Amino acid sequence: MEKIQKLIQEHKRNEAVLYVLDLLSTNKISITELYDVLRTTLISIDCKEGDKECIWKEHIKTAIVRTIIENTYPYVIQEVKKIEPKNKKVLVVCPPEEYHEIGAKMAHDYFLLSGYNSIYIGANTPVEVIMDAIHFENPDYIAISVTNYYNIVPTKRLINKIRENQKGLTILVGGQAFNETSIQNVNADKHITDFDSIRNLWS
Ligand code: B12
């Protein structure tokens, strides 16, 4: 695991991708273990204000992590085939102006790995687009991922809009922004944090 972190920290994109694929193909790591390592690597980045070198390096590391996640998706598909479907649909989105998408993508894969029919809509999604997707897909849950604390107010607006138009839809929230605020402040139904909380959501 430490080797994955080291390769990303040293910006060794090709070696990192090949190493991870090798670990997965030989069952030396699971997708959830891999995501834990990637998450820890990213959240350990702490750029101080004005540290320009740190910021462009953060972008490189983030891009490597995204490449790893996209390239390991076939392993998610393989795992999902072994799981009994729950016949529950969830849409995973980030509110407008929320550009942090890696946590949302991982949450989406956790839903898939827990047997949900999960649809990943992505980062920075306009409210009208989210409303259209809800209307069209008629999900059981909407899972909203928020990282930047400053996006809490737009998230509350989004949730109020969903409640006005789609009564009965269960609204889940997750992501780092909720380390600093309570879900009552956004009018959500439940705060879920990780793979285990998704697995325990509905059985
Ligand atoms: C990578 C990164 C970026 C990348 C994002 C790239 C991308 N495509 O996603 C880039 C460079 C674009 C970026 C930009 C910015 N960033 Co930034 N970024 C980070 C960094 C380094 C890592 C975030 C990350 O990906 N973590 C890894 C993921 C996997 O972890 P996670 O999100 O927590 O998700 C896990 C769980 O929370 C959970 N989860 C998440 N969502 C959900 C949802 C559900 C339903 C469930 C069940 C679970 C769940 O599952 C995941 C897996 O375990 C953090 C540093 C840090 N300490 O976190 C700063 C950080 C988040 N960024 C920060 C800031 C301020 C910004 C900027 C505003 C900087 C700027 N001045 O431009 C911008 C603007 C972003 C915006 N408007 O949204 C601050 C946020 C502080 C705050 N206000 O709350 C942080 C904390 C840095 C810091 N210490 O100041 N950033």
Residues whose N, C-alpha, C, O or C-beta is under 5 A from the ligand:
A	BS01	B12	R39 L42 I43 I45 T62 E97 E98 Y99 H100 E101 I102 G103 A104 M106 A107 A143 I144 S145 V146 T147 N148 Y149 Y150 V173 G174 G175 Q176 I192 T193 D194
